[in-house]
């Protein structure tokens, strides 16, 4: 059985080898690599995530494919919001913040129109509301 980290590792390697483009189930999707630090361990981690452009920043979605709990990267960002993302061939320093309800709803609606499977994640995750995290570039 393949471990999730092996799956992510292959996506990360493909992303970096192809200037931010990946194939397979993520072909055509906007993917970034989120760098984050373990909330409890302090371990540096990288997670490939779907994103949506929001102004100069990026919105990412703590969907965990509709699981009942938030993904580890979400908790890590709450503990350590100053981080970076790889988008294409660029590494961009960012600060993570939780989108507040009105902003979250607008971003979530845009994402579900672009990628309808996110609406399925929301149904599966209920009653959990999937958090939207905005990654604002540091100027």
C-alpha positions as a Markdown table, in Angstrom:
| # | Residue | x | y | z |
|---|---|---|---|---|
| 1 | Unk | 0.0 | 0.0 | 0.0 |
| 2 | Unk | 1.3 | 3.5 | -0.9 |
| 3 | Unk | 1.5 | 5.9 | 2.0 |
| 4 | Unk | 0.0 | 9.4 | 1.6 |
| 5 | Unk | 3.4 | 10.9 | 1.9 |
| 6 | Unk | 4.7 | 8.8 | -1.0 |
| 7 | Unk | 1.7 | 10.0 | -3.1 |
| 8 | Unk | 2.4 | 13.6 | -2.1 |
| 9 | Unk | 6.1 | 13.1 | -2.7 |
| 10 | Unk | 5.5 | 12.0 | -6.3 |
| 11 | Unk | 3.3 | 15.1 | -6.9 |
| 12 | Unk | 5.8 | 17.4 | -5.3 |
| 13 | Unk | 8.6 | 15.9 | -7.5 |
| 14 | Unk | 6.5 | 16.2 | -10.7 |
| 15 | Unk | 5.5 | 19.8 | -9.8 |
| 16 | Unk | 9.1 | 20.8 | -9.4 |
| 17 | Unk | 10.4 | 18.9 | -12.4 |
| 18 | Unk | 7.7 | 20.5 | -14.7 |
| 19 | Unk | 7.6 | 24.1 | -13.5 |
| 20 | Unk | 4.5 | 23.7 | -11.4 |
| 21 | Unk | 2.5 | 21.4 | -13.8 |
| 22 | Unk | 1.2 | 18.0 | -12.7 |
| 23 | Unk | -0.7 | 15.3 | -14.5 |
| 24 | Unk | -2.8 | 12.4 | -13.4 |
| 25 | Unk | -5.9 | 13.2 | -11.3 |
| 26 | Unk | -4.6 | 16.8 | -11.0 |
| 27 | Unk | -4.0 | 17.5 | -14.7 |
| 28 | Unk | -5.3 | 21.0 | -15.5 |
| 29 | Unk | -5.8 | 22.0 | -11.8 |
| 30 | Unk | -4.1 | 25.0 | -10.2 |
| 31 | Unk | -1.7 | 23.4 | -7.7 |
| 32 | Unk | 0.7 | 25.1 | -5.3 |
| 33 | Unk | 3.1 | 23.6 | -2.8 |
| 34 | Unk | 2.4 | 24.9 | 0.7 |
| 35 | Unk | 5.4 | 24.9 | 3.1 |
| 36 | Unk | 4.3 | 24.6 | 6.7 |
| 37 | Unk | 5.8 | 23.8 | 10.1 |
| 38 | Unk | 4.3 | 21.1 | 12.4 |
| 39 | Unk | 2.3 | 22.7 | 15.2 |
| 40 | Unk | 3.5 | 20.2 | 17.7 |
| 41 | Unk | 6.7 | 18.8 | 16.2 |
| 42 | Unk | 8.2 | 21.8 | 14.5 |
| 43 | Unk | 9.0 | 19.6 | 11.5 |
| 44 | Unk | 9.1 | 21.3 | 8.1 |
| 45 | Unk | 6.5 | 19.9 | 5.7 |
| 46 | Unk | 5.3 | 20.5 | 2.1 |
| 47 | Unk | 1.8 | 19.8 | 0.9 |
| 48 | Unk | 0.5 | 20.0 | -2.7 |
| 49 | Unk | -2.9 | 21.8 | -2.6 |
| 50 | Unk | -5.5 | 23.1 | -5.1 |
| 51 | Unk | -5.7 | 26.9 | -4.9 |
| 52 | Unk | -7.7 | 29.8 | -6.2 |
| 53 | Unk | -6.3 | 33.2 | -6.9 |
| 54 | Unk | -7.7 | 35.9 | -4.6 |
| 55 | Unk | -6.3 | 39.3 | -5.5 |
| 56 | Unk | -2.6 | 39.0 | -5.2 |
| 57 | Unk | -2.9 | 36.0 | -2.8 |
| 58 | Unk | -4.1 | 32.4 | -2.9 |
| 59 | Unk | -7.0 | 30.7 | -1.2 |
| 60 | Unk | -6.6 | 27.0 | -0.2 |
| 61 | Unk | -9.3 | 24.8 | 1.2 |
| 62 | Unk | -9.0 | 22.5 | 4.2 |
| 63 | Unk | -11.3 | 20.0 | 2.6 |
| 64 | Unk | -9.4 | 16.8 | 3.3 |
| 65 | Unk | -11.6 | 15.3 | 0.5 |
| 66 | Unk | -14.6 | 15.7 | 2.8 |
| 67 | Unk | -13.3 | 14.1 | 5.9 |
| 68 | Unk | -14.8 | 15.0 | 9.3 |
| 69 | Unk | -11.6 | 16.6 | 10.5 |
| 70 | Unk | -9.4 | 19.4 | 9.2 |
| 71 | Unk | -6.1 | 18.4 | 7.6 |
| 72 | Unk | -2.9 | 18.7 | 9.6 |
| 73 | Unk | -1.6 | 21.5 | 7.4 |
| 74 | Unk | -4.5 | 23.6 | 8.5 |
| 75 | Unk | -3.6 | 23.2 | 12.2 |
| 76 | Unk | 0.0 | 23.9 | 11.3 |
| 77 | Unk | -0.8 | 27.2 | 9.6 |
| 78 | Unk | -2.9 | 28.3 | 12.6 |
| 79 | Unk | 0.2 | 27.8 | 14.8 |
| 80 | Unk | 2.7 | 29.1 | 12.3 |
| 81 | Unk | 1.1 | 31.5 | 9.8 |
| 82 | Unk | 4.3 | 32.9 | 8.3 |
| 83 | Unk | 5.4 | 30.6 | 5.6 |
| 84 | Unk | 5.9 | 30.3 | 1.8 |
| 85 | Unk | 4.3 | 28.7 | -1.2 |
| 86 | Unk | 5.7 | 27.5 | -4.5 |
| 87 | Unk | 3.6 | 28.5 | -7.5 |
| 88 | Unk | 5.0 | 27.6 | -10.9 |
| 89 | Unk | 8.7 | 28.2 | -10.5 |
| 90 | Unk | 8.4 | 30.9 | -7.9 |
| 91 | Unk | 8.7 | 30.7 | -4.1 |
| 92 | Unk | 6.6 | 33.4 | -2.5 |
| 93 | Unk | 6.6 | 34.3 | 1.2 |
| 94 | Unk | 3.1 | 34.5 | 2.6 |
| 95 | Unk | 1.1 | 35.0 | 5.7 |
| 96 | Unk | -1.9 | 32.7 | 6.3 |
| 97 | Unk | -5.2 | 33.9 | 7.6 |
| 98 | Unk | -8.5 | 32.3 | 8.0 |
| 99 | Unk | -11.1 | 33.8 | 5.7 |
| 100 | Unk | -14.0 | 35.2 | 7.7 |
| 101 | Unk | -17.5 | 34.0 | 6.9 |
| 102 | Unk | -18.6 | 36.6 | 4.2 |
| 103 | Unk | -15.2 | 36.4 | 2.4 |
| 104 | Unk | -15.1 | 32.6 | 2.8 |
| 105 | Unk | -18.5 | 32.2 | 1.3 |
| 106 | Unk | -17.6 | 34.2 | -1.8 |
| 107 | Unk | -14.3 | 32.3 | -2.3 |
| 108 | Unk | -16.0 | 28.9 | -1.7 |
| 109 | Unk | -18.7 | 29.7 | -4.2 |
| 110 | Unk | -16.0 | 30.6 | -6.9 |
| 111 | Unk | -14.1 | 27.4 | -6.1 |
| 112 | Unk | -17.1 | 25.1 | -6.3 |
| 113 | Unk | -18.0 | 26.6 | -9.7 |
| 114 | Unk | -14.5 | 25.9 | -10.9 |
| 115 | Unk | -14.2 | 22.5 | -9.3 |
| 116 | Unk | -17.6 | 21.0 | -8.6 |
| 117 | Unk | -16.1 | 18.1 | -6.5 |
| 118 | Unk | -15.4 | 20.6 | -3.8 |
| 119 | Unk | -19.2 | 20.9 | -3.3 |
| 120 | Unk | -19.2 | 17.1 | -2.8 |
| 121 | Unk | -16.5 | 17.5 | -0.2 |
| 122 | Unk | -18.7 | 20.0 | 1.7 |
| 123 | Unk | -21.6 | 17.6 | 1.7 |
| 124 | Unk | -19.5 | 14.7 | 2.9 |
| 125 | Unk | -17.8 | 16.8 | 5.6 |
| 126 | Unk | -21.1 | 18.1 | 7.0 |
| 127 | Unk | -21.7 | 19.4 | 9.6 |
| 128 | Unk | -18.1 | 20.6 | 9.5 |
| 129 | Unk | -17.7 | 23.7 | 7.4 |
| 130 | Unk | -14.6 | 23.5 | 5.3 |
| 131 | Unk | -12.3 | 26.3 | 6.2 |
| 132 | Unk | -10.8 | 28.6 | 3.6 |
| 133 | Unk | -7.3 | 29.9 | 4.2 |
| 134 | Unk | -6.0 | 32.9 | 2.4 |
| 135 | Unk | -2.3 | 33.1 | 1.8 |
| 136 | Unk | -1.4 | 36.8 | 1.5 |
| 137 | Unk | 2.0 | 37.6 | -0.1 |
| 138 | Unk | 4.4 | 39.4 | 2.2 |
| 139 | Unk | 5.5 | 42.7 | 0.7 |
